[in-house]
Amino acid sequence: MKYLILILFTITLAASCKNDQSTDSASTDDTPSISNAMTSKDPRVQNTMQLLQGTWNSRDDKHTSIIIKDNTRQETRNGKNLGKMRYFELADQCNNDTAKGHKVVKVEARFISMLDIDMCYYIKKINKKELILSYVGRDGDLRYKKSNGIMKNKIHE
């Protein structure tokens, strides 16, 4: 009887570990597809997405950067990935819960709406050298300058 309980416990633990792993790794069903912004024919959307691509170094914290590749965003600190790689879509408004309860004016292709977390940024300024984001529903700006060097980080590590 003792062995039967041990075997049942082991099977239950193994099944639990397998379920945890499946929620951590993205399956093809859970992975958001490439945003409509990536395939949009609108020149404003294409231009903004093209400008966003690359590594952006924080002006306020020299150790922090973000890497934007296609419709993914990865934050790094001292060259190491922080948290998960996140998917976003470029939109005319926040397309998640962030906009609820806040008066958000629609502006063509100026919102970075995170797809898997309740976070949204307004693009206050973007050009080849500078990116200024504002949290929607919060105070504070995030100021970045474009990195001139080769990307030291890989976004999909």
BAVODREN-800069 format. One record per residue (C-alpha): y, z, x; residue number from 1. Coordinates in pm, 1 decimal. Layout:
((Y Z X) NUM)
...
END
This chain:
((0.0 0.0 0.0) 1)
((233.6 81.7 288.6) 2)
((186.7 -270.2 429.4) 3)
((246.9 -432.9 93.7) 4)
((583.7 -256.4 61.3) 5)
((672.9 -357.5 417.9) 6)
((581.8 -721.7 347.3) 7)
((784.9 -727.2 24.9) 8)
((1082.0 -569.6 204.7) 9)
((1059.6 -830.5 484.0) 10)
((1043.5 -1117.6 235.4) 11)
((1343.7 -979.5 44.0) 12)
((1542.9 -935.9 364.8) 13)
((1457.2 -1287.9 484.0) 14)
((1561.4 -1437.3 149.5) 15)
((1887.0 -1242.3 160.8) 16)
((1966.2 -1369.2 511.5) 17)
((1896.2 -1727.3 405.6) 18)
((2138.8 -1691.4 111.1) 19)
((2409.8 -1552.1 342.1) 20)
((2370.7 -1844.5 580.8) 21)
((2397.5 -2099.8 302.1) 22)
((2729.0 -1954.0 185.4) 23)
((2872.5 -1949.8 540.3) 24)
((2789.7 -2306.6 632.7) 25)
((2948.0 -2582.1 430.9) 26)
((2706.8 -2808.5 253.3) 27)
((2799.1 -3157.8 155.4) 28)
((2842.4 -3040.5 -204.2) 29)
((3084.9 -2760.8 -106.1) 30)
((3285.1 -2956.9 148.3) 31)
((3599.2 -3105.5 -5.2) 32)
((3620.6 -3478.4 29.6) 33)
((3900.4 -3641.4 223.2) 34)
((4217.4 -3589.7 30.7) 35)
((4366.7 -3867.7 -179.2) 36)
((4659.5 -3844.2 62.0) 37)
((4437.2 -3982.2 337.8) 38)
((4367.5 -4295.1 132.7) 39)
((4697.3 -4316.2 -54.4) 40)
((4888.0 -4641.3 -41.7) 41)
((5219.3 -4461.0 -96.6) 42)
((5420.3 -4505.0 227.8) 43)
((5580.2 -4157.4 195.8) 44)
((5237.8 -3993.1 171.3) 45)
((5097.1 -4202.7 457.7) 46)
((5398.4 -4125.4 676.9) 47)
((5380.8 -3749.5 614.9) 48)
((5003.5 -3739.3 680.7) 49)
((5049.3 -3939.0 1000.3) 50)
((5325.9 -3706.4 1120.7) 51)
((5114.5 -3396.9 1044.5) 52)
((4824.5 -3506.6 1267.6) 53)
((4786.1 -3328.8 1601.1) 54)
((4847.9 -2991.8 1760.9) 55)
((5155.1 -2790.6 1665.8) 56)
((5263.0 -2492.8 1878.0) 57)
((5440.8 -2204.7 1707.2) 58)
((5804.1 -2159.2 1810.9) 59)
((5786.7 -1790.4 1717.5) 60)
((5455.7 -1697.9 1884.2) 61)
((5373.8 -1891.6 2201.2) 62)
((5005.9 -1796.8 2171.6) 63)
((4954.3 -1948.9 1824.9) 64)
((4901.1 -2312.5 1728.5) 65)
((4766.9 -2513.9 1440.3) 66)
((4559.4 -2827.3 1474.9) 67)
((4572.2 -3078.0 1192.4) 68)
((4310.2 -3350.4 1186.1) 69)
((4276.5 -3568.3 877.1) 70)
((4296.1 -3317.5 591.0) 71)
((4178.0 -3014.5 789.3) 72)
((4381.6 -2732.3 939.1) 73)
((4263.8 -2490.9 1209.1) 74)
((4475.1 -2206.5 1341.0) 75)
((4424.9 -2106.8 1705.3) 76)
((4537.7 -1815.9 1918.9) 77)
((4523.6 -1839.5 2298.5) 78)
((4315.8 -2155.9 2261.1) 79)
((4048.0 -1994.3 2041.7) 80)
((3990.1 -2077.0 1676.1) 81)
((4107.2 -1814.1 1427.7) 82)
((3905.3 -1798.9 1110.5) 83)
((3756.5 -2100.5 944.2) 84)
((3868.2 -2458.4 954.6) 85)
((4042.5 -2512.2 619.2) 86)
((4075.5 -2820.9 402.4) 87)
((4405.0 -2912.4 240.6) 88)
((4558.9 -3180.9 30.3) 89)
((4905.9 -3319.9 53.1) 90)
((5050.6 -3295.2 -295.4) 91)
((5363.8 -3305.4 -507.3) 92)
((5308.0 -2939.4 -600.2) 93)
((5075.7 -2651.2 -517.7) 94)
((4737.7 -2728.5 -665.2) 95)
((4602.6 -2374.2 -657.7) 96)
((4692.9 -2032.4 -799.0) 97)
((4993.2 -1993.1 -565.2) 98)
((5219.4 -2184.1 -805.5) 99)
((5134.0 -1966.6 -1105.3) 100)
((5423.2 -1740.0 -1195.4) 101)
((5659.7 -1916.1 -953.9) 102)
((5905.8 -2188.0 -1037.4) 103)
((5794.5 -2470.2 -810.6) 104)
((5976.0 -2800.7 -837.6) 105)
((5760.6 -3107.2 -782.6) 106)
((5854.9 -3300.7 -469.9) 107)
((5661.7 -3608.6 -358.3) 108)
((5413.5 -3533.1 -79.0) 109)
((5589.3 -3214.9 42.0) 110)
((5326.5 -2948.5 -32.9) 111)
((5023.7 -2861.0 176.8) 112)
((4791.8 -2713.4 -81.0) 113)
((4490.6 -2536.3 71.5) 114)
((4172.9 -2621.7 -116.8) 115)
((3950.6 -2323.2 -44.0) 116)
((4203.8 -2038.5 -35.7) 117)
((4507.6 -1952.6 -246.2) 118)
((4768.7 -2062.0 4.2) 119)
((5033.0 -2329.2 -22.4) 120)
((5309.2 -2440.8 212.7) 121)
((5622.1 -2641.0 147.1) 122)
((5714.4 -2886.5 423.2) 123)
((6082.7 -2810.8 484.5) 124)
((6111.6 -3044.0 780.7) 125)
((5880.0 -3279.8 962.4) 126)
((5931.5 -3538.1 1232.2) 127)
((5750.2 -3641.0 1551.1) 128)
((5856.0 -3325.1 1735.0) 129)
((5918.6 -3052.7 1476.3) 130)
((5743.7 -2904.2 1174.0) 131)
((5888.3 -2629.3 956.4) 132)
((5669.6 -2489.0 679.6) 133)
((5762.6 -2235.7 416.6) 134)
((5507.4 -2020.8 235.3) 135)
((5524.1 -2084.2 -138.4) 136)
((5561.0 -1756.5 -323.7) 137)
((5649.1 -1561.9 -7.9) 138)
((5936.4 -1526.8 232.0) 139)
((5940.4 -1664.5 581.9) 140)
((5919.7 -1993.4 762.1) 141)
((5662.6 -2112.9 1012.5) 142)
((5826.5 -2319.4 1285.1) 143)
((5626.0 -2547.0 1515.2) 144)
((5687.8 -2799.5 1787.2) 145)
((5451.6 -3087.5 1856.4) 146)
((5227.1 -3043.7 2157.1) 147)
((5265.4 -3311.4 2422.4) 148)
((4943.3 -3221.2 2601.3) 149)
((4585.2 -3314.1 2535.2) 150)
((4418.7 -3105.0 2265.7) 151)
((4231.6 -2823.3 2435.7) 152)
((4065.8 -2712.6 2113.2) 153)
((3823.8 -2892.2 1891.7) 154)
((3892.7 -2833.5 1527.7) 155)
((3529.4 -2859.2 1420.6) 156)
((3374.0 -2610.2 1665.7) 157)
END
